[in-house]
Amino acid sequence: MGRRLWRFGLLAFCLAMTGCRLKWSHKKPDPAKGVVTGVAICSDTGKPARFASVVLTAAPKKDEKLGDSGVLPAVEETVTDLDGRFRLEAVEPGQYYAYATLEGYLDPRAGIDFKQAMSKPDDRSRALEAIRQWKDHLAEVQVGVHRTSEVVLTLDRGAEIRGTVSFDDGSPAIGMGFHLSRKRSTGEWSEVDAPDSNPGSIDGFSNGHGQYAMTNLSAGEYVVCAMMPTETPEAAPRVCLGDTFRRKNAKTVKVVAGEVLEGVDIVIPLAGLHTVGGRVAVLSDGHAPDAATVHLLYADDREEVRKTGIDPDGSFVFPFVPEDKYLVRVNEAKDTSEKTGGKEHPYAEKEIPLVVKEDVDDLSIQLGEVAPVTPQP
């Protein structure tokens, strides 16, 4: 499998190493450590889960802090054999959780409400919240010195959403990415995550006929959006089910455990799409800051449409923008310490209104200095 489990390194069973290939475990026995063996079974067939990835992750400890890499210590992984069996040698003693994933079966990154988990105040409580949500699919493992721990892992069939994406002239929309949101118990929407830098984006693209399939999903209510390919995923426009550019106007679909829902089709309107671009500069002398983020927001409710960075000359562009009223907001603008010869030099945020009825290529956004903080008496 050419993917790691998900990018939330603060969560207890996050591997946070997107793009690395899963490898078989070939550690040699170590009498000062333990062994974990077991079998993974598909619950719907009762047959072995062959070539499933097995993950062993350490239980979160009190006051544990993760490093910048986002990789927890003592996390092990391997792949099952033709009998669904696996063996992990030389595992550090301690408490762990184990689970297995396989295409077509439930996957934590498509089932955990990460927004809920990340709302917790510290690393350990975030990890515990994620474990609480996924507890029915986890097996606790206690590893001891010179001891073999046996575990049985069960994989439950996930739901699937399938359909086609096409343009309104009837041609298939090939190579579209996808964005998926699931309704929370609170009525809010949370993005279903995958291991990349664009939250809510899902592995896979529409094929040569515009067909797509999203698998390994938990039961629930979803909004499905197709993402047009762009150079930067953050600037990719979305067209959601119901053929709308706005998620709040999108149709939703519901799936139950193990269901395959067909016919979830999206049509991309070609008319009324424009390009919005411009330049960000510092008001005092007109130079472009070293870095800045440009956000495109709907004016009525400030829903973020897209965001992008700036080029070295301060320019930015949003392709395929539908006609509407927007706000353009620039934040995180700064000159780096390399340019200033000392500390980073930040600039104030700026926001301007914008009505899009045609292509806009001359937006000029000038940033002032950050207002000094007046000490309170």
FIMI-980729 format. One line per 4 residues: number of its first residue (from 1); their letters; for each residue x, y, z of C-alpha. Coordinates in pm, 1 decimal, m for minus. Example, Ala and Ser with C-alpha at 12.3 -4.5 7.8 and 13.67 -1.06 7.14 Angstrom:
// FIMI-980729
1 = AS = 1230.0:m450.0:780.0 ~ 1367.0:m106.0:714.0
This chain:
// FIMI-980729
1 = MGRR = 0.0:0.0:0.0 ~ 152.7:328.6:m108.9 ~ 9.0:530.8:171.1 ~ 30.0:581.5:542.7
5 = LWRF = m271.6:599.1:761.6 ~ m325.1:972.4:812.0 ~ m144.0:1294.8:879.0 ~ m269.9:1376.9:1230.0
9 = GLLA = 57.6:1312.7:1414.8 ~ m92.7:1422.4:1745.3 ~ m325.0:1124.1:1747.9 ~ m211.8:810.2:1920.2
13 = FCLA = m220.9:582.7:1620.8 ~ m96.2:825.8:1359.9 ~ 204.8:723.5:1155.1 ~ 227.4:1063.9:981.5
17 = MTGC = 461.4:945.3:707.0 ~ 259.7:1004.1:391.6 ~ 388.7:835.1:81.2 ~ 607.5:570.5:247.3
21 = RLKW = 541.5:214.7:145.3 ~ 428.6:m39.4:399.2 ~ 702.3:m298.7:460.1 ~ 707.4:m645.7:600.1
25 = SHKK = 855.7:m666.5:949.9 ~ 1186.1:m857.0:950.8 ~ 1322.0:m778.6:1297.0 ~ 1529.7:m1043.7:1464.5
29 = PDPA = 1414.3:m1191.5:1798.0 ~ 1532.4:m1000.6:2103.7 ~ 1508.8:m1164.9:2448.5 ~ 1485.6:m821.9:2611.1
33 = KGVV = 1169.6:m746.9:2417.3 ~ 841.6:m914.3:2328.3 ~ 663.0:m1067.7:2030.9 ~ 313.4:m999.5:1896.7
37 = TGVA = 150.1:m1258.7:1674.8 ~ m201.9:m1302.9:1555.4 ~ m451.0:m1338.1:1276.3 ~ m674.8:m1090.4:1092.0
41 = ICSD = m1021.9:m1208.9:988.0 ~ m1279.3:m1050.7:755.4 ~ m1605.5:m1043.6:950.1 ~ m1831.0:m1066.2:644.7
45 = TGKP = m1670.9:m1380.3:501.3 ~ m1502.3:m1536.7:802.8 ~ m1196.8:m1579.3:580.9 ~ m841.8:m1458.6:648.4
49 = ARFA = m767.1:m1096.9:568.1 ~ m482.3:m1161.6:326.9 ~ m219.9:m891.9:271.4 ~ m388.8:m660.7:521.2
53 = SVVL = m174.3:m398.4:691.2 ~ m144.6:m449.6:1066.6 ~ m58.4:m155.1:1290.0 ~ 60.0:m172.8:1649.1
57 = TAAP = 65.8:162.9:1824.6 ~ 163.3:252.7:2179.0 ~ m108.2:362.0:2418.1 ~ m74.3:733.3:2502.3
61 = KKDE = 114.9:809.8:2819.4 ~ 54.6:1086.1:3071.5 ~ 198.0:1422.4:2963.4 ~ 332.2:1266.4:2644.9
65 = KLGD = 450.0:1515.0:2383.5 ~ 519.1:1424.3:2026.3 ~ 810.7:1558.4:1829.2 ~ 794.3:1758.7:1509.5
69 = SGVL = 801.7:1438.5:1302.6 ~ 462.5:1338.3:1439.7 ~ 576.8:976.4:1467.4 ~ 514.7:802.4:1798.0
73 = PAVE = 787.6:580.9:1943.5 ~ 744.7:202.6:1948.2 ~ 493.4:191.9:1660.9 ~ 523.3:m131.2:1463.0
77 = ETVT = 358.4:m254.4:1144.7 ~ 354.7:m551.2:912.2 ~ 142.9:m729.4:649.4 ~ m55.9:m1049.6:689.6
81 = DLDG = 25.7:m1363.9:491.9 ~ m201.3:m1595.2:291.9 ~ m345.5:m1733.8:614.8 ~ m412.9:m1385.3:752.2
85 = RFRL = m142.5:m1433.0:1010.7 ~ 125.7:m1186.2:1117.0 ~ 422.2:m1170.1:1353.3 ~ 603.7:m872.4:1500.7
89 = EAVE = 940.4:m942.2:1661.9 ~ 1139.2:m732.5:1908.4 ~ 852.4:m515.0:2029.1 ~ 931.4:m288.5:2322.4
93 = PGQY = 742.4:m389.5:2640.2 ~ 433.4:m183.7:2709.9 ~ 66.1:m135.3:2631.7 ~ m45.1:m112.6:2270.5
97 = YAYA = m348.2:m105.0:2046.0 ~ m361.6:m312.7:1729.5 ~ m583.7:m287.6:1423.6 ~ m577.9:m392.8:1059.9
101 = TLEG = m683.3:m224.7:737.4 ~ m759.0:m362.8:393.9 ~ m920.4:m210.7:86.9 ~ m1299.1:m242.0:113.3
105 = YLDP = m1296.7:m256.5:492.8 ~ m1328.1:13.3:758.0 ~ m1030.2:245.8:780.8 ~ m971.3:473.4:1084.3
109 = RAGI = m884.9:774.3:871.9 ~ m1225.4:751.0:701.5 ~ m1410.5:678.3:1024.1 ~ m1272.1:900.8:1298.4
113 = DFKQ = m1407.3:1248.5:1359.2 ~ m1072.3:1424.6:1369.0 ~ m1233.5:1762.3:1430.2 ~ m1373.8:1626.7:1755.2
117 = AMSK = m1042.9:1467.4:1850.4 ~ m839.7:1779.1:1776.0 ~ m1072.6:1989.9:1991.8 ~ m925.6:1826.1:2302.1
121 = PDDR = m673.9:2031.1:2502.8 ~ m360.4:1815.8:2487.0 ~ m191.9:1535.7:2293.2 ~ m292.3:1257.6:2528.0
125 = SRAL = m660.3:1352.1:2544.6 ~ m669.8:1387.6:2164.9 ~ m525.9:1041.3:2130.6 ~ m768.1:899.5:2385.0
129 = EAIR = m1062.0:1057.9:2204.3 ~ m954.3:899.9:1876.2 ~ m910.3:564.6:2050.0 ~ m1254.1:601.0:2210.4
133 = QWKD = m1413.4:656.5:1871.2 ~ m1239.2:355.8:1717.4 ~ m1243.4:125.0:2019.8 ~ m1472.5:m132.3:1855.1
137 = HLAE = m1204.9:m190.6:1590.9 ~ m902.4:m195.6:1821.9 ~ m749.9:m479.9:2018.9 ~ m553.0:m405.2:2335.4
141 = VQVG = m214.9:m576.1:2351.3 ~ 13.2:m598.7:2652.7 ~ 370.7:m673.8:2550.6 ~ 611.3:m817.5:2805.9
145 = VHRT = 977.1:m911.6:2808.1 ~ 1045.3:m1247.7:2639.5 ~ 671.6:m1302.5:2600.6 ~ 451.4:m1373.1:2300.4
149 = SEVV = 119.0:m1190.6:2292.1 ~ m152.5:m1335.5:2068.0 ~ m425.6:m1115.8:1918.9 ~ m717.6:m1162.4:1681.4
153 = LTLD = m807.9:m864.9:1461.7 ~ m1146.0:m834.4:1291.3 ~ m1204.6:m625.5:981.1 ~ m1558.4:m502.8:914.3
157 = RGAE = m1676.9:m428.3:563.9 ~ m1695.6:m54.9:492.1 ~ m1957.5:132.9:294.8 ~ m1889.5:257.6:m58.9
161 = IRGT = m2012.5:555.9:m257.2 ~ m1988.1:524.6:m635.5 ~ m2084.2:745.2:m926.5 ~ m1964.3:945.1:m1224.2
165 = VSFD = m1842.0:1298.2:m1274.4 ~ m1910.8:1471.4:m1606.0 ~ m1919.5:1817.1:m1757.6 ~ m2251.8:1965.5:m1856.6
169 = DGSP = m2166.7:1913.9:m2224.9 ~ m2182.5:1539.6:m2162.3 ~ m1808.6:1464.0:m2164.9 ~ m1656.4:1267.1:m1874.5
173 = AIGM = m1461.9:1460.2:m1612.5 ~ m1137.8:1261.2:m1600.6 ~ m879.1:1286.6:m1323.1 ~ m1099.9:1464.9:m1072.2
177 = GFHL = m1005.1:1437.0:m706.3 ~ m1267.2:1413.8:m433.0 ~ m1358.9:1580.6:m107.2 ~ m1583.0:1412.1:145.5
181 = SRKR = m1758.4:1547.3:455.0 ~ m1958.9:1348.6:712.6 ~ m2234.5:1482.6:935.7 ~ m2150.3:1476.3:1305.3
185 = STGE = m2391.4:1393.6:1584.2 ~ m2401.9:1767.8:1659.9 ~ m2528.3:1842.6:1308.6 ~ m2197.7:1999.2:1204.3
189 = WSEV = m1989.3:1864.0:918.7 ~ m1642.0:1715.2:954.7 ~ m1402.4:1642.9:673.8 ~ m1313.9:1280.7:609.1
193 = DAPD = m938.1:1282.8:591.1 ~ m671.4:1113.9:386.4 ~ m293.5:1123.6:415.9 ~ m207.3:1444.7:236.4
197 = SNPG = m196.2:1816.1:301.0 ~ m548.2:1884.7:187.4 ~ m800.1:1796.9:457.6 ~ m1101.1:1609.4:334.2
201 = SIDG = m942.2:1490.8:13.0 ~ m976.5:1120.2:m61.4 ~ m734.7:882.5:m230.6 ~ m821.4:812.9:m592.7
205 = FSNG = m939.1:997.6:m901.1 ~ m1214.2:962.9:m1157.4 ~ m1112.3:721.9:m1433.0 ~ m1121.1:758.2:m1809.9
209 = HGQY = m1500.5:732.0:m1806.7 ~ m1544.0:979.5:m1520.6 ~ m1626.6:698.3:m1278.6 ~ m1519.8:709.3:m914.6
213 = AMTN = m1554.2:504.0:m597.5 ~ m1496.4:600.8:m234.6 ~ m1451.7:298.8:m13.3 ~ m1380.4:197.8:347.9
217 = LSAG = m1640.0:441.0:484.4 ~ m1827.8:429.2:812.3 ~ m2206.5:449.2:811.0 ~ m2339.2:804.1:802.7
221 = EYVV = m2456.1:1101.6:598.8 ~ m2209.6:1250.8:350.4 ~ m2151.0:1539.6:114.4 ~ m1947.2:1442.9:m192.7
225 = CAMM = m1754.9:1703.4:m392.0 ~ m1538.0:1664.7:m701.3 ~ m1219.1:1871.6:m713.5 ~ m1084.6:2000.5:m1044.1
229 = PTET = m711.5:1934.9:m1086.4 ~ m493.8:2239.2:m1021.3 ~ m127.2:2293.4:m945.8 ~ m201.5:2344.9:m577.1
233 = PEAA = m476.7:2132.9:m413.2 ~ m572.3:2420.5:m182.3 ~ m671.9:2626.2:m486.9 ~ m877.3:2346.6:m645.5
237 = PRVC = m1243.0:2436.9:m709.1 ~ m1507.2:2193.9:m583.2 ~ m1836.4:2096.7:m740.9 ~ m2060.5:1910.0:m499.0
241 = LGDT = m2346.6:1667.0:m537.6 ~ m2642.6:1864.7:m666.5 ~ m2410.6:2033.1:m919.0 ~ m2336.9:2324.7:m689.4
245 = FRRK = m2014.3:2499.2:m596.3 ~ m2130.8:2552.0:m237.7 ~ m2137.1:2276.9:19.4 ~ m2431.5:2430.2:204.2
249 = NAKT = m2641.5:2388.2:m113.4 ~ m2522.5:2034.3:m183.2 ~ m2737.3:1726.1:m172.0 ~ m2641.2:1462.3:82.7
253 = VKVV = m2635.1:1083.9:73.2 ~ m2665.2:829.1:352.5 ~ m2499.0:489.0:370.3 ~ m2531.1:205.3:618.8
257 = AGEV = m2257.7:m35.8:720.6 ~ m2131.1:m238.4:427.4 ~ m2363.1:m71.5:173.4 ~ m2252.0:0.3:m183.3
261 = LEGV = m2440.0:311.1:m296.9 ~ m2438.5:357.1:m675.5 ~ m2542.4:648.8:m892.0 ~ m2399.9:935.6:m687.3
265 = DIVI = m2333.8:1148.3:m995.3 ~ m2194.3:1501.2:m1019.5 ~ m2222.1:1734.7:m1319.2 ~ m1975.6:2023.8:m1346.6
269 = PLAG = m2122.7:2345.5:m1496.6 ~ m1890.9:2501.4:m1753.8 ~ m2059.4:2840.8:m1785.5 ~ m1993.3:3131.3:m1552.9
273 = LHTV = m1645.5:3028.4:m1436.9 ~ m1378.2:3296.0:m1420.3 ~ m1018.4:3350.8:m1314.2 ~ m936.4:3574.7:m1017.9
277 = GGRV = m580.6:3693.0:m972.9 ~ m371.7:3981.3:m849.3 ~ m70.8:4079.0:m642.2 ~ 6.1:4122.4:m273.5
281 = AVLS = 250.4:4398.8:m183.0 ~ 368.7:4595.8:118.0 ~ 214.5:4943.3:126.0 ~ 529.1:5129.2:235.4
285 = DGHA = 752.4:5043.0:m60.7 ~ 558.1:4808.0:m288.8 ~ 775.6:4499.9:m241.4 ~ 618.6:4154.7:m225.2
289 = PDAA = 638.3:3983.0:112.9 ~ 831.3:3658.6:125.0 ~ 518.2:3466.1:220.7 ~ 144.5:3521.2:250.9
293 = TVHL = m177.1:3319.7:230.3 ~ m464.7:3445.4:17.6 ~ m815.5:3323.8:107.8 ~ m1123.9:3347.2:m112.1
297 = LYAD = m1441.7:3356.4:100.7 ~ m1809.7:3377.1:17.2 ~ m1930.4:3720.9:127.7 ~ m2259.6:3611.5:282.1
301 = DREE = m2134.7:3360.1:538.0 ~ m1752.7:3374.9:506.6 ~ m1733.0:3010.7:399.8 ~ m1384.7:2953.2:261.6
305 = VRKT = m1391.3:2873.3:m108.0 ~ m1018.9:2822.5:m151.8 ~ m680.0:2943.7:m40.1 ~ m337.6:2971.1:m197.4
309 = GIDP = 8.8:3108.7:m137.6 ~ 181.6:3382.3:m332.5 ~ 457.3:3359.5:m592.1 ~ 791.5:3535.4:m532.5
313 = DGSF = 661.6:3846.0:m709.0 ~ 354.1:3853.4:m483.2 ~ 113.0:3729.8:m748.6 ~ m164.3:3477.0:m690.3
317 = VFPF = m442.8:3322.6:m896.8 ~ m765.5:3131.8:m837.6 ~ m890.1:2949.7:m1150.1 ~ m1251.1:2847.1:m1219.5
321 = VPED = m1425.2:3087.5:m979.9 ~ m1806.9:3092.3:m1018.7 ~ m1992.2:3422.1:m1037.7 ~ m2076.6:3543.8:m687.5
325 = KYLV = m1987.5:3794.4:m416.9 ~ m1665.3:3726.1:m226.8 ~ m1415.3:3852.2:24.2 ~ m1043.1:3824.6:m46.0
329 = RVNE = m842.1:3798.7:274.7 ~ m463.3:3798.2:308.0 ~ m297.3:3679.2:627.4 ~ 24.6:3516.7:748.4
333 = AKDT = 218.3:3774.0:545.6 ~ 579.5:3820.7:645.4 ~ 936.6:3879.0:537.6 ~ 1160.5:3596.9:651.6
337 = SEKT = 1454.1:3636.4:884.5 ~ 1689.7:3563.9:593.6 ~ 1575.0:3883.4:419.7 ~ 1553.5:4104.3:727.9
341 = GGKE = 1878.7:3978.9:877.6 ~ 1711.3:3904.4:1207.2 ~ 1360.9:3818.4:1321.1 ~ 1071.3:3753.9:1087.2
345 = HPYA = 883.9:4072.9:998.9 ~ 504.6:4020.5:991.3 ~ 247.9:4238.9:815.6 ~ m112.6:4317.7:904.9
349 = EKEI = m401.9:4116.4:764.7 ~ m609.3:4273.8:488.5 ~ m954.3:4197.8:350.4 ~ m1129.5:4343.3:47.2
353 = PLVV = m1472.6:4277.1:m111.7 ~ m1498.9:4137.2:m462.8 ~ m1783.7:4077.7:m706.8 ~ m1700.4:3826.2:m979.2
357 = KEDV = m1890.6:3864.7:m1306.2 ~ m1593.3:3826.3:m1539.6 ~ m1222.6:3746.8:m1523.0 ~ m1034.7:3956.3:m1265.1
361 = DDLS = m657.3:3972.6:m1303.4 ~ m559.4:4304.3:m1147.4 ~ m644.7:4281.5:m778.7 ~ m399.3:4486.2:m575.8
365 = IQLG = m382.6:4408.2:m204.6 ~ m149.8:4632.1:m7.8 ~ m48.9:4538.1:344.3 ~ 33.2:4773.2:626.4
369 = EVAP = 246.1:4723.0:931.5 ~ 117.3:4534.0:1232.4 ~ m25.5:4780.0:1483.4 ~ 185.7:4794.0:1800.9
373 = VTPQ = 33.6:4648.3:2113.8 ~ m32.3:4916.3:2373.2 ~ 54.1:4794.5:2724.1 ~ m237.9:4795.1:2964.0
377 = P = m193.2:5017.0:3270.2
